[in-house]
Amino acid sequence: MAIDLLNVRFHYPQQPNHEVLNIPLWTLPVGEQVFIHGPSGGGKSTLLSVLSGLLIPDEGQVSIFGQRLDQMPNRRRNQFRANHIGYVFQQFNLIPYLNALDNIQLASRFAQRKKAPVLLGDIKKLLTDLNISASDWHKPARALSIGQQQRVAIARALINKPELLIADEPTSSLDPFNKEAFMALLMSMVSENGISLVFVSHDLSLSHYFNRVESLNVINRCGDSP
């Protein structure tokens, strides 16, 4: 399995009486793509942070490709994420004073899978495919439009060809043309490279790209009677 969750429960320390996640069992086979939808504040981003090891659950098991993230020390978990997981953050998380090329190159720093010249060529191809003009590649991230920043964040997540790609509302800042272009590119890359994909969005118009569509309200049992 790409993902195997068992009896996962999570709450934020500042809200000890408010459980955000309660997932008895949820799995994702290797190479499968799933679209998860749900309302804002329903725990979607929290779930993705648990899947990537950015958050550790209070209880339960989080296994990614057979490796228990919940049992790894922090340093090993960070290295595992760099080598196996790509993440498109809703808030981009770009370094504002670095340009597009440098922001994407940061993603390879821990993975160390490719030599610099090869990596740079891959970066330029991705940026071109994502309709970012070469004249914008050397601009600091803060000088790019919101849509351009989002596409740089997407390229950064894809550059290492991760086995698992996690996407948190990745099209939220894109216009209709670039949204469709991005989805076509994403699904093509995912299919060609056998990438497992967890795609979270409130935009149900995107669900037609996926064979598996799930509601977080069904996956997550918070609020159910014991």
C-alpha positions, 0 to 999 in steps of 0.5 A, spaced: 500 500 500 502 507 498 498 509 504 495 505 510 492 508 516 489 505 522 485 508 528 488 514 527 486 520 532 489 527 532 487 533 536 491 540 536 494 541 543 491 548 544 484 545 543 484 538 547 477 537 547 476 538 539 478 532 536 480 533 528 481 526 526 478 520 527 480 515 522 479 507 523 481 505 517 483 508 510 488 505 505 491 507 498 494 502 493 500 504 490 499 508 483 492 510 485 489 517 485 484 519 490 480 526 490 478 528 497 473 533 498 470 536 504 468 543 507 473 548 509 475 547 516 473 540 516 480 537 517 483 536 510 489 540 511 490 536 517 490 529 514 495 531 509 500 533 514 499 527 518 500 523 511 506 527 510 509 526 517 509 534 518 504 532 524 504 526 528 497 523 530 496 522 538 494 515 536 494 510 531 499 507 525 501 511 519 504 507 514 507 510 507 509 504 502 510 500 508 514 505 513 511 507 519 512 515 519 509 515 526 515 511 529 520 515 525 525 520 529 524 527 526 530 527 522 529 520 518 521 522 517 524 529 514 529 525 509 523 520 508 519 525 506 524 528 501 525 522 498 518 519 497 513 525 498 511 531 494 507 536 497 503 542 494 502 547 499 495 551 499 500 557 502 505 555 497 511 556 502 516 559 497 522 563 499 520 570 497 527 572 495 529 566 491 527 566 484 523 560 481 529 556 479 532 556 486 526 555 489 525 548 486 532 546 486 531 546 494 526 540 493 532 536 491 537 538 496 535 532 501 533 527 496 540 528 492 537 524 486 539 528 480 546 532 478 545 539 477 545 540 470 540 534 469 535 537 474 536 544 471 533 542 465 528 538 468 526 544 472 526 549 465 521 544 462 516 543 468 516 551 468 515 551 460 509 546 461 506 550 466 506 556 462 511 560 466 515 564 461 522 564 461 523 571 463 520 570 469 524 564 472 529 569 475 524 573 478 524 573 486 518 569 488 515 575 491 515 579 484 511 573 481 503 573 481 499 569 486 498 564 480 505 564 478 507 562 485 502 557 485 505 553 479 512 554 482 510 550 488 507 545 483 513 544 479 517 544 486 513 538 488 513 534 482 521 535 480 523 529 484 518 525 481 515 523 488 512 516 489 506 519 493 504 526 491 500 530 496 496 536 493 492 541 498 487 545 494 493 546 488 488 550 483 485 555 488 489 561 485 489 559 477 485 561 472 480 556 468 485 556 462 491 554 467 487 550 472 485 545 466 492 545 463 495 544 470 490 538 471 492 535 464 499 536 466 499 533 473 495 527 471 499 525 465 505 525 470 502 521 475 500 516 470 507 516 466 511 515 473 506 511 477 505 516 482 500 515 488 496 521 488 492 524 494 488 530 491 484 535 496 479 540 494 473 543 495 472 544 487 468 538 485 468 540 478 475 537 478 473 530 480 472 528 473 479 527 473 479 521 478 476 514 478 476 514 486 472 520 489 471 520 497 468 525 502 472 527 508 466 526 512 466 519 510 473 517 511 473 521 518 469 519 524 469 525 528 463 527 531 460 520 530 457 516 536 462 511 539 
